[in-house]
Amino acid sequence: MRAANSRGIFLPAGPGNPVGQNEWIPGEDNPALREARSPNLYIGRGAAGRGAIVVLVAGMLLVGCETQRATIATAPTAKPDADADATVDVTELGATPQTPVAKTNGTLGGPLAGLDAAELARFEAGRDDFAEEETVDDGIGPVFNEHSCATCHDAPVGGTTGRTETRFGRMIGGVFDPLTERGGSLLQDHAIGMVAGAAGTFTFVPEVVPPEANVRALRLTTPLFGLGLVDAVPDAAFLALARLEAFYSPATRGRPSMVTEIGTGATRVGRFGWKAQVPTLHQFSGDAYLNEMGVTSPEFPNENCPQGDCGLLVFNPQPGLNNDGTDVDRFTDFMKLLGPPQRNPDRVFHAQAGENAFRRIGCANCHTPALVTGYSPVAALSHKVFQPYSDFLLHDMGRLGDGIAQGGAGVREMRTAPLWGLSARTTYLHDGRARSVQDAILAHGGQGADARARYERLNPVIRAAVLSFLSTL
C-alpha cells in the first residue's frame, strides 16, 4: 500500500514537537494564503526530524483510481489543475518515521554531524586538498580549466562561485557528435603556456570552440553539499523512484541514467553532473582532476589532447601518471563528509503555504523532497533521510535542454537540479542564465512546462509564497 503523499502525506519532518503531538497551523487573514494552507492542514513533527506529517489540503480531491489513498470530503471542489501532485514519498523508498534525518555540524560548508574523530580528520585533510592549487610540477595541464577545486566551489566552501564552463559539439542529421577530435565536448580554457623539454620548446594555448561546432552550451559548476548522502543512496532506490514516477505521473516521469562505473566496470545509476553522467563520488573526483585540472590518476590515466591533437602531448612536461590516487581519495572524502544544506530555521507561515502550492502544481513530482540512504560504513551517512529536492533522474526539458548528449543523457535531457542550498545561490539553471528563482521557473520546458504553466496561473500572492518557500532551502 502506498503511504499517503500530499493528499494526506506522511513525511519525516524537522525538529519541533514531540512525536504524536500535532500542531494546527491556521490560515492567515489573506484569503489566497488561507486557500493554499486550508484549515485542514495539520503537521505532526517528531523530535530530531523524526515523526510524521499529515497534510490534509482543502480542495485536493483528485485521488485517482487508487482506493487506498486518503479521501478528503470536507472541502470545496478544487480548480481543474489545482492538484497535480504526484510526489513520491520517502516511505515508499524505504524510510520509516523512525529514520533519522542527516544534519550538518555547524554552518554551510561544514562537516556532517555525527562524524567520529577519524572521520573529521579525513574531512579536514580532504578540505586541505580541495583548497590546494596544482602546479605544472604537480602535473596540471597541459590544458585545464582551473588550478584548484576551490576556485569553482568556494562561495561558501563546497558551494559554487558561479563559474561556467563550455561544452560544444556538432549536430548532424539528429545525431550529436562531441567532436572529440577537436577537443570536445568539454573545452579547457586555460593552458600552461611555454615549456621546454627533450622534444623542444612549445607553447600550449587554451582551447577554443572550433568552427565546425554548431552546438555550444555553458555549464555552471555545481555545489558539493551533501553529496555523500546522494552517493549512499542505493541504485535500487533510484530505479524504484523511476518506476513510481512512471506509475503516478507518466507525463513527468524521470529516467535513470545508466552509466559505467570505471573502477568495477559495472553499469550503475548516474547521479552526479548536469547529465547524471557520473555514478559515484570517487569517479566524480577523478573526472574533475583530469578534466578540470589536467591531473591524471589511476582511473583516469590518459591526458586530454589539447584541441584534440594528441601529437602535442610529446611536449607535455609531466607525461607520466600525475597522481597516485591519494589526492583523488582525499577530495572524495571531503565531498563525502561535507554536510547537507540545512533548511532556514526562520520559516514563516506563508512559506508553508508556498510549499503546499509547490507540491500541488507538480514541482515536487521531479524535485522529490526527500530520499533515504542505504548502508554506509560512515554511520552519519547510513540509513538517513535527507531533503535534496531532486530525483536525480533525467527529464526531457525541451527548450531548456543544452543540446549536448553525454553519458546516458540525450540532447534535451537534464538531471533534475537539487534545490537544497538554493538560498546560497545567485544564478540558476545549468548555464546560469536565470538571475532569479522565478526566472528559472519560467524557463522550464518539456516535462516541466505544465508545472511552469500552473505556476503562472497561481494567484500572485501564492506565487510569492512559493518563492518564499524556495528561499528557505
Secondary structure as GFF3:
##gff-version 3
##sequence-region A 1 473
A	DSSP	beta_strand	22	24	.	.	.	ID=ss1
A	DSSP	alpha_helix	31	36	.	.	.	ID=ss2
A	DSSP	beta_strand	42	44	.	.	.	ID=ss3
A	DSSP	three_ten_helix	47	49	.	.	.	ID=ss4
A	DSSP	three_ten_helix	90	93	.	.	.	ID=ss5
A	DSSP	alpha_helix	117	131	.	.	.	ID=ss6
A	DSSP	beta_strand	143	144	.	.	.	ID=ss7
A	DSSP	three_ten_helix	149	151	.	.	.	ID=ss8
A	DSSP	beta_strand	164	172	.	.	.	ID=ss9
A	DSSP	beta_strand	175	177	.	.	.	ID=ss10
A	DSSP	three_ten_helix	180	182	.	.	.	ID=ss11
A	DSSP	beta_strand	185	186	.	.	.	ID=ss12
A	DSSP	beta_strand	190	191	.	.	.	ID=ss13
A	DSSP	beta_strand	193	197	.	.	.	ID=ss14
A	DSSP	beta_strand	200	204	.	.	.	ID=ss15
A	DSSP	beta_strand	215	220	.	.	.	ID=ss16
A	DSSP	alpha_helix	227	231	.	.	.	ID=ss17
A	DSSP	alpha_helix	235	248	.	.	.	ID=ss18
A	DSSP	three_ten_helix	250	252	.	.	.	ID=ss19
A	DSSP	beta_strand	257	260	.	.	.	ID=ss20
A	DSSP	beta_strand	267	270	.	.	.	ID=ss21
A	DSSP	alpha_helix	281	293	.	.	.	ID=ss22
A	DSSP	three_ten_helix	306	308	.	.	.	ID=ss23
A	DSSP	three_ten_helix	310	315	.	.	.	ID=ss24
A	DSSP	alpha_helix	326	337	.	.	.	ID=ss25
A	DSSP	alpha_helix	349	360	.	.	.	ID=ss26
A	DSSP	three_ten_helix	363	365	.	.	.	ID=ss27
A	DSSP	beta_strand	371	372	.	.	.	ID=ss28
A	DSSP	three_ten_helix	379	381	.	.	.	ID=ss29
A	DSSP	beta_strand	385	386	.	.	.	ID=ss30
A	DSSP	beta_strand	394	396	.	.	.	ID=ss31
A	DSSP	three_ten_helix	398	400	.	.	.	ID=ss32
A	DSSP	beta_strand	413	415	.	.	.	ID=ss33
A	DSSP	three_ten_helix	422	424	.	.	.	ID=ss34
A	DSSP	alpha_helix	437	442	.	.	.	ID=ss35
A	DSSP	three_ten_helix	446	448	.	.	.	ID=ss36
A	DSSP	alpha_helix	449	457	.	.	.	ID=ss37
A	DSSP	alpha_helix	460	470	.	.	.	ID=ss38
###
